[in-house]
Amino acid sequence: GGAGGGGPDNNNNNNDNEDPRQRYLQMAYERTRWIGPYLATVTMLSMIILVPAAVYRAASLGRVDVGAFDSALVMVLGTVVMSLRLVYLHLTHWHMPDVQKYVVRILWMVPLYSVQSYLSLRFHDARIYIDAIRDFYEAYVIASFVYYLMELLGGQERLVEILQSKDASLGHHKFPFNYVLNTWEMGTEFMLQCKHGALQYVVMKLLATILCFMCQAAGVYGEGEFSWATAYPYMTFVMNFSVMYALYCLVMLFHAVNEELCNPINWRPLGKFLCVKGVVFFTWWQGVVIYYLRAHGIISDIGTWSAGEVANGLIDFCIVFEMVFFAIAHSFTFSYKEYLPSRYTSNLAAAAAASAADTEGGGGGGGEHEGGGAGAEYQPPAIRTLDRPLSFQDAFWSSTVPRETLNDIQRLRGGVDETLARATDPGAISMRSMAGGDDDELESVTRNLV
C-alpha cells in the first residue's frame, strides 16, 4: 500500500521537474488574473483625472486641437490596456478554441478602432488611408460574429438541424425586403444566406478599400462631397446597401436562434449582439449626422482646420470616446470565464437537470428543438472543450488566421443558389444529415465542393 501511494507522488514530482516553464507560466497567469481588476480600476481613474487635465491645458493655451489630441490619447491608452488584458486572459485560458478564436477577433475591434481613430485625428491628412483599414476590419468582425453564433450552437451541421425544426415563417422577409428577397427555406439555405450576407460585405469592403486608395491617388475620391464628378457618393451608396444587407442577415440569424442561445445554456447573446452592432451603428450614423451638420453650415472652419477636417475630427474623437465604454462592456459580455471547463460543465449539468425536470413534469419542452415527439429530451450542443488550455503562442496563431472565412468566400463566390445546386452542404460544407445518400455519395459531394 505504501508503494502504491508513493507512485503518484513520484510521478507528480517528475512532471513538475520536467515542465518548469509550464509552472512559471501558470504562476504568471494567476498573477495577471489577480492584478487585472486593480489595473482596470487604475486605468479608469487615470482617465477620469487626465482627460479633464488635458482639456484644461488646451483651454489655457487657446488650442482646441491640442485638447482633442491629448484627451484622445489618454482614452486610447485606457482602452488599449483594458482590451489587451481581456485578450490576454482569453489566450491564456484557451479551452474552447473553436469558439474563442472568434471572440478574440471581435475583441481586437475595440483597440483597433480606438488607435486608428486617434491616428486619423492626429494625422488628418492621411485619414482616408487609415480609416479604410478600420472599416475593413468592421466587415471582418460582422462575419466573425456570424461564425461565433454558429459555433455556440455546435457548428454548422447542428445549426442546420436547429433551423429545420423552426417555423417556416422565420424565413419570410418583412417590408421592404420582401420585395427584393425570396423566402429562405429553413435549414441549409437559411444558414448559407446568412453566411453569404456577412461574407459579401467583407469582399465589398476589401474592394472598396482598394478603390478608395486608387481614387484618392487620382484625386477624384472627394470624401464628404456629394458631386457627380467624385467617387465618394457612388461608393457610399453601394456600401450602404452592402452593410445594411450584412446587418440584416445577422439580425435574421440572431432572431432565428436566440432561444437556443439562451436556453438551456444562457450565452447572453443580446449583450454580445449589441456590442457588435453598436460599434457599427455609432461609427456609421454619427458620421452621417456630422456630415449633415457640415453640409448645412453648422460645422464651420476652426483656426487652420477646414470644415471638412473639423467634421472628420469630430467623428474620430467620438469613436475614441465610445471605445472606452465598449471596452468596459466587452469585459462583461465576452468574459473568458464563460469558456472555462468548470463553468461549461456546471452549465451542462444545470441544463440536464432542468430538462429532466421538464420531462418528468410532462412539459415535453425538448420536442420543439429536436422535432421529436412530446417528452423528447433536448440535448444542448457539444462544444469541443480542452481540459488543458493551448499554449499562448498556439492560441494566438489560431485566432489570427481566418481560414474558414477565406474558404467560405471561395466556396460561396457563385452565390447561394449555385452552392445549393452543387450540393446540399453548408460551409465546410459537408452535412451527412442533408446529403440524403450513402457514404460514397456524400464523399463525392464533399470532394466536389473542396
C-alpha positions, 0 to 999 in steps of 0.5 A, spaced: 500 500 500 505 504 501 508 503 494 502 504 491 501 511 494 508 513 493 507 512 485 503 518 484 507 522 488 513 520 484 510 521 478 507 528 480 514 530 482 517 528 475 512 532 471 513 538 475 521 537 474 520 536 467 515 542 465 518 548 469 516 553 464 509 550 464 509 552 472 512 559 471 507 560 466 501 558 470 504 562 476 504 568 471 497 567 469 494 567 476 498 573 477 495 577 471 488 574 473 489 577 480 492 584 478 487 585 472 481 588 476 486 593 480 489 595 473 482 596 470 480 600 476 487 604 475 486 605 468 479 608 469 481 613 474 487 615 470 482 617 465 477 620 469 483 625 472 487 626 465 482 627 460 479 633 464 487 635 465 488 635 458 482 639 456 484 644 461 491 645 458 488 646 451 483 651 454 489 655 457 493 655 451 487 657 446 488 650 442 482 646 441 486 641 437 491 640 442 485 638 447 482 633 442 489 630 441 491 629 448 484 627 451 484 622 445 490 619 447 489 618 454 482 614 452 486 610 447 491 608 452 485 606 457 482 602 452 488 599 449 490 596 456 483 594 458 482 590 451 489 587 451 488 584 458 481 581 456 485 578 450 490 576 454 486 572 459 482 569 453 489 566 450 491 564 456 485 560 458 484 557 451 479 551 452 474 552 447 478 554 441 473 553 436 469 558 439 474 563 442 478 564 436 472 568 434 471 572 440 478 574 440 477 577 433 471 581 435 475 583 441 481 586 437 475 591 434 475 595 440 483 597 440 483 597 433 478 602 432 480 606 438 488 607 435 486 608 428 481 613 430 486 617 434 491 616 428 486 619 423 485 625 428 492 626 429 494 625 422 488 628 418 491 628 412 492 621 411 485 619 414 482 616 408 488 611 408 487 609 415 480 609 416 479 604 410 483 599 414 478 600 420 472 599 416 475 593 413 476 590 419 468 592 421 466 587 415 471 582 418 468 582 425 460 582 422 462 575 419 466 573 425 460 574 429 456 570 424 461 564 425 461 565 433 453 564 433 454 558 429 459 555 433 455 556 440 450 552 437 455 546 435 457 548 428 454 548 422 451 541 421 447 542 428 445 549 426 442 546 420 438 541 424 436 547 429 433 551 423 429 545 420 425 544 426 423 552 426 417 555 423 417 556 416 415 563 417 422 565 420 424 565 413 419 570 410 422 577 409 418 583 412 417 590 408 421 592 404 425 586 403 420 582 401 420 585 395 427 584 393 428 577 397 425 570 396 423 566 402 429 562 405 427 555 406 429 553 413 435 549 414 441 549 409 439 555 405 437 559 411 444 558 414 448 559 407 444 566 406 446 568 412 453 566 411 453 569 404 450 576 407 456 577 412 461 574 407 459 579 401 460 585 405 467 583 407 469 582 399 465 589 398 469 592 403 476 589 401 474 592 394 472 598 396 478 599 400 482 598 394 478 603 390 478 608 395 486 608 395 486 608 387 481 614 387 484 618 392 491 617 388 487 620 382 484 625 386 477 624 384 475 620 391 472 627 394 470 624 401 464 628 404 462 631 397 456 629 394 458 631 386 457 627 380 464 628 378 467 624 385 467 617 387 465 618 394 457 618 393 457 612 388 461 608 393 457 610 399 451 608 396 453 601 394 456 600 401 450 602 404 446 597 401 452 592 402 452 593 410 445 594 411 444 587 407 450 584 412 446 587 418 440 584 416 442 577 415 445 577 422 439 580 425 435 574 421 440 569 424 440 572 431 432 572 431 432 565 428 436 562 434 436 566 440 432 561 444 437 556 443 442 561 445 439 562 451 436 556 453 438 551 456 445 554 456 444 562 457 450 565 452 447 572 453 447 573 446 443 580 446 449 583 450 454 580 445 449 582 439 449 589 441 456 590 442 457 588 435 452 592 432 453 598 436 460 599 434 457 599 427 451 603 428 455 609 432 461 609 427 456 609 421 450 614 423 454 619 427 458 620 421 452 621 417 449 626 422 456 630 422 456 630 415 449 633 415 451 638 420 457 640 415 453 640 409 448 645 412 453 650 415 453 648 422 460 645 422 464 651 420 472 652 419 476 652 426 483 656 426 487 652 420 482 646 420 477 646 414 470 644 415 471 638 412 477 636 417 473 639 423 467 634 421 472 628 420 475 630 427 469 630 430 467 623 428 474 620 430 474 623 437 467 620 438 469 613 436 475 614 441 470 616 446 465 610 445 471 605 445 472 606 452 465 604 454 465 598 449 471 596 452 468 596 459 462 592 456 466 587 452 469 585 459 462 583 461 459 580 455 465 576 452 468 574 459 473 568 458 470 565 464 464 563 460 469 558 456 472 555 462 471 547 463 468 548 470 463 553 468 461 549 461 460 543 465 456 546 471 452 549 465 451 542 462 449 539 468 444 545 470 441 544 463 440 536 464 437 537 470 432 542 468 430 538 462 429 532 466 425 536 470 421 538 464 420 531 462 418 528 468 413 534 469 410 532 462 412 539 459 415 535 453 419 542 452 425 538 448 420 536 442 420 543 439 428 543 438 429 536 436 422 535 432 421 529 436 415 527 439 412 530 446 417 528 452 423 528 447 429 530 451 433 536 448 440 535 448 444 542 448 450 542 443 457 539 444 462 544 444 469 541 443 472 543 450 480 542 452 481 540 459 488 543 458 488 550 455 493 551 448 499 554 449 499 562 448 503 562 442 498 556 439 492 560 441 494 566 438 496 563 431 489 560 431 485 566 432 489 570 427 488 566 421 481 566 418 481 560 414 474 558 414 472 565 412 477 565 406 474 558 404 467 560 405 468 566 400 471 561 395 466 556 396 460 561 396 463 566 390 457 563 385 452 565 390 447 561 394 443 558 389 449 555 385 452 552 392 445 549 393 445 546 386 452 543 387 450 540 393 446 540 399 452 542 404 453 548 408 460 551 409 465 546 410 460 544 407 459 537 408 452 535 412 451 527 412 444 529 415 442 533 408 446 529 403 440 524 403 445 518 400 450 513 402 457 514 404 460 514 397 455 519 395 456 524 400 464 523 399 463 525 392 459 531 394 464 533 399 470 532 394 466 536 389 465 542 393 473 542 396 
